[in-house]
Every structure is written in structure tokens, then in C-alpha cells.
């Protein structure tokens, strides 16, 4: 392995997506259309992701699923469990309006899933909403990892439900959890991420940043936050992992920092 990053021993992508084979074509088509015709680099299936990984030197991929409505919660997590294992590391999801959201966190843990993905825009809650406190506290009590979509989602209308400032306000009930703020802490809200999140006890992933974030701002965020709390992510299938690797490699970071970002930090979180 190793077409896109040859110096590191491993490359772990902490931010990828797949769908059940039966819904993947429609899901990819709809999401692409909503995002203005965004290109998909594989067909959205498990087989498609594994094939991409084989061709491009990705050793492991974290697969993030989102329950976009309360009734979907159980099936989303059943699918996540069905693809968990080998080179894929699955996260489940809970919907804040599901009456069994708290018990579903227990089920996610019992099924051996590695954490939980929350997307406040799709799930229609503000990051610092008080109704989220019991969910945050339960995730923290279980010592789980939670990945938040942060910042703008180009496929959805405003308002932004999870700004970097909202996440900063939500961190207290999450004490005990490992918190990951996607997209350098807030897609298209990077200066706010620099002000509100850098230096806090959370991780930032680098997903969907190549060609969007100014490289000098990306480097500034990494320096301010510390490379030991940055996770490589691509947002596959929506951005080519090789492009995202090249962005990180262009920032003038040391080999030690690159290794932290590309795999060591992820190994620590995932206990592998």
C-alpha cells in the first residue's frame, strides 16, 4: 500500500461515508445534486470504499453514519455494525428526537461501534441546545468518541446549527468524551474555529479542506491547536483523500507532526 503517502507507516482516514447497497445510488445522486453537482470518487458502497482504499494506499477508514430522522436511528446503527471490522471502523448515530436515544447509545456501545456521529444541520438541533445535555452526558459517561459536523454544510440551507462557538459552549457536558470537530473545526468558519476551539481539549479533523481553506490558515490552526490533536480526514467520497493528503503535506510540518496527523492520533483514539 501507499500510493498517496509513502513516508508514513500508516494512513488512517477519520472521515468517510458509505451507504447500504440498496440506497447508495439514490443517496449519492441526491447528495451530489444538493451540493451543486459535487463529484463522488466511488459509488458510496462498502465495496467502493475498499476499492478506493486499495488503489490509493489508505490503510484504515473511519465510517461515519448519521441518523437523519428518529425512525431511522436503529437501522442506521444496524448497518454501521454490519460493516464494522477489518479495515473499516464504524461509528453509529443517535437522533435527538428519538425517544430511545439514550438507550441507543448503550446499544451502539454494546455492538462494538467506536463512537457516534452527530450532524446538527441534518438532525435539526443547535450545538448548545439544552435538550442535547442528557445525550452529551451519556456519551461522556460511556467514555465514547463523538464526531460533530461543524460549520457550513454546502448541501443545506442556513442557519448553521453547529458553529465553532456553539461547540465551545457544549463542551462542559461532554467532559469525559473524546470530541472531534470536523472540517478544521468549522467548514467556512475557520477564523471562528481558531478563536473558539483551538487550544481546547478536543480534536479537529481535516476533512473536505483542499482548495477551500487557505493553506496559511490551515497551518495557523494546526500550530495553535497542536498537531497532537489533529486527525487526517477526507470526507470520502466527496473529496479525494490524495488531495487532502497533499494539502497537509504542503504546510511545512515536521515528519513527526505529519505522522501524528496521518495515523498516530487516530491510533490513540481508536486504541489500535
C-alpha positions in Angstrom: 0.0 0.0 0.0 1.0 3.6 -0.1 0.3 5.4 -3.4 -0.7 8.8 -1.8 1.5 8.9 1.3 4.8 7.0 1.2 6.7 8.3 4.2 4.2 7.2 7.0 3.8 3.7 8.2 0.0 4.0 8.0 -2.7 6.3 6.7 -5.9 6.4 8.6 -8.8 8.4 7.2 -11.0 9.5 10.1 -13.9 10.8 8.0 -15.5 8.7 5.3 -19.1 7.7 4.3 -20.8 4.7 2.8 -24.4 3.6 2.5 -26.3 0.3 2.1 -26.0 -1.1 -1.4 -29.8 -0.7 -1.9 -29.8 3.0 -1.3 -26.3 4.1 -2.3 -27.1 5.1 -5.9 -30.0 7.4 -4.8 -28.1 8.8 -1.8 -25.1 9.7 -3.9 -27.2 11.3 -6.6 -29.3 13.3 -4.2 -26.3 14.5 -2.1 -24.3 15.4 -5.2 -27.2 17.4 -6.6 -27.8 19.2 -3.3 -24.1 20.2 -3.2 -24.2 21.7 -6.6 -23.0 18.6 -8.5 -20.2 17.6 -6.2 -18.1 14.7 -7.6 -18.2 11.3 -5.9 -15.0 9.4 -6.0 -16.7 6.0 -5.6 -20.2 4.7 -5.7 -20.9 5.1 -1.9 -20.8 1.4 -1.1 -18.6 -0.6 1.2 -17.0 -2.3 -1.8 -16.5 1.0 -3.5 -14.7 2.4 -0.4 -12.5 -0.7 0.0 -11.6 -0.5 -3.7 -10.6 3.2 -3.4 -8.5 2.3 -0.3 -6.7 -0.4 -2.2 -5.9 1.9 -5.1 -4.8 4.8 -3.1 -3.0 3.5 -0.1 -5.5 4.0 2.7 -4.9 1.5 5.5 -7.9 2.1 7.7 -11.1 4.3 7.3 -13.5 5.5 9.9 -17.0 5.3 8.5 -19.4 7.9 9.8 -23.2 7.4 9.6 -25.9 9.9 10.5 -29.5 9.2 11.7 -31.4 11.9 9.8 -34.7 11.2 11.4 -35.8 9.4 14.7 -37.3 6.4 13.0 -34.0 5.7 11.0 -31.8 5.5 14.1 -31.9 1.7 14.7 -31.4 0.8 11.0 -28.5 3.2 10.6 -26.8 1.6 13.6 -27.5 -1.9 12.4 -25.9 -1.0 9.1 -22.9 0.5 10.8 -22.5 -2.7 12.8 -22.7 -4.8 9.7 -19.8 -3.1 8.0 -17.7 -2.7 11.1 -14.5 -4.7 11.1 -11.3 -5.3 9.1 -10.2 -2.1 7.6 -13.4 -0.2 8.3 -14.1 1.3 11.8 -17.8 2.2 12.1 -19.4 5.0 14.2 -23.1 4.9 15.0 -25.5 7.8 15.4 -28.5 8.9 17.5 -31.2 11.3 16.7 -32.0 13.8 19.5 -35.8 13.5 18.9 -35.8 9.7 19.2 -37.5 8.7 22.5 -34.9 5.9 22.9 -31.8 8.0 22.0 -30.2 7.4 25.4 -30.7 3.6 25.4 -29.5 3.6 21.8 -26.2 4.9 23.0 -25.9 1.8 25.1 -26.7 -0.4 22.1 -24.1 1.4 20.0 -21.5 0.6 22.6 -22.7 -3.0 23.1 -22.5 -3.6 19.3 -18.8 -2.7 19.4 -19.1 0.5 17.4 -16.3 3.0 18.1 -18.3 6.2 18.6 -21.1 8.4 17.5 -21.5 10.9 14.6 -23.9 13.9 15.1 -24.8 16.3 12.3 -26.7 19.2 13.8 -27.9 20.6 10.5 -29.4 17.3 9.3 -30.7 16.5 12.8 -32.1 20.0 13.4 -30.6 20.9 16.7 -28.3 23.7 17.7 -25.0 22.6 19.2 -25.5 24.1 22.6 -29.2 23.2 22.8 -30.2 22.2 26.3 -32.1 19.2 25.0 -28.8 17.8 24.0 -27.3 17.8 27.5 -28.6 14.3 28.5 -27.2 12.9 25.3 -23.9 14.6 25.7 -23.7 13.5 29.3 -24.5 9.9 28.3 -21.8 9.8 25.6 -19.4 11.2 28.1 -20.3 8.7 30.8 -19.7 5.9 28.4 -16.3 7.4 27.5 -17.1 7.4 23.8 -15.9 9.4 20.9 -18.3 11.8 19.2 -17.7 13.4 15.8 -19.6 16.6 15.1 -20.1 18.2 11.7 -19.1 21.8 12.3 -19.6 24.8 10.2 -21.5 25.2 6.9 -22.9 22.3 5.0 -23.0 23.2 1.3 -25.9 20.9 0.7 -28.2 22.5 3.2 -29.8 25.9 3.7 -28.7 28.2 6.6 -28.7 28.6 9.6 -25.6 26.8 10.7 -26.5 24.7 13.7 -23.0 23.9 14.9 -20.7 26.8 14.7 -17.3 26.6 16.5 -18.7 29.0 19.2 -21.7 26.7 19.7 -19.4 23.7 20.2 -17.3 25.6 22.7 -20.4 26.2 24.8 -21.3 22.5 24.5 -18.1 21.0 25.8 -18.9 21.0 29.6 -21.5 18.2 29.5 -19.1 16.3 27.1 -16.3 16.1 29.6 -15.1 12.5 29.6 -15.9 12.0 25.9 -13.4 12.3 23.1 -14.8 15.2 20.9 -13.9 15.6 17.3 -14.9 18.8 15.4 -14.9 18.0 11.7 -13.7 20.3 8.9 -10.9 22.0 10.8 -13.4 22.9 13.5 -15.9 24.6 11.2 -16.2 24.5 7.4 -16.0 28.0 6.0 -15.9 29.3 9.6 -12.2 28.7 10.2 -11.3 32.0 11.8 -14.1 31.4 14.4 -12.6 27.9 14.9 -9.2 29.5 15.5 -10.7 31.8 18.1 -13.2 29.5 19.8 -11.8 25.9 19.6 -8.0 26.0 19.2 -6.3 25.0 22.5 -9.3 23.2 23.9 -9.3 19.5 24.8 -10.8 18.4 21.6 -9.6 17.0 18.2 -10.1 18.7 14.8 -10.3 16.7 11.6 -9.1 18.0 8.3 -11.9 16.7 6.1 -13.0 18.5 2.8 -10.5 21.3 3.1 -8.3 21.0 0.0 -9.0 24.0 -2.3 -11.3 25.5 0.3 -9.3 26.6 3.3 -6.3 29.0 2.7 -3.2 26.9 3.4 -1.7 29.6 5.7 -4.9 29.5 7.8 -4.8 25.7 8.0 -1.2 25.8 9.2 -2.1 28.5 11.7 -4.9 26.3 13.1 -2.6 23.3 13.4 0.1 25.4 15.1 -2.4 27.0 17.5 -4.2 23.7 18.4 -1.2 21.4 18.3 -0.6 18.6 15.8 -1.2 16.0 18.6 -5.0 17.0 18.3 -5.4 17.0 14.6 -6.8 14.0 12.7 -6.5 13.4 9.0 -9.9 13.1 7.2 -11.0 13.4 3.7 -14.9 13.3 3.6 -14.8 10.5 1.1 -16.5 10.0 -1.3 -16.8 13.8 -1.6 -13.1 14.7 -1.7 -10.2 12.6 -2.9 -8.0 11.5 0.0 -4.9 12.1 -2.0 -5.8 15.7 -2.5 -6.4 16.1 1.2 -3.0 14.4 1.9 -1.3 16.9 -0.4 -2.8 19.8 1.5 -1.4 18.6 4.8 1.9 17.8 3.3 2.2 21.3 1.8 2.0 23.1 5.1 5.7 22.7 6.1 5.0 20.5 9.1 7.7 18.2 10.6 7.7 14.5 9.9 6.8 13.9 13.5 3.7 16.1 13.2 2.7 14.6 9.9 2.9 11.1 11.5 0.7 12.3 14.3 -1.9 13.7 11.9 -1.9 10.9 9.4 -2.2 8.0 11.8 -0.7 8.2 15.4 -3.5 10.4 16.8 -6.2 8.1 15.3 -4.5 5.0 16.7 -4.6 6.5 20.1 -8.3 7.4 20.0 -9.3 4.1 18.4 -7.0 2.1 20.7 -5.3 0.2 17.9 
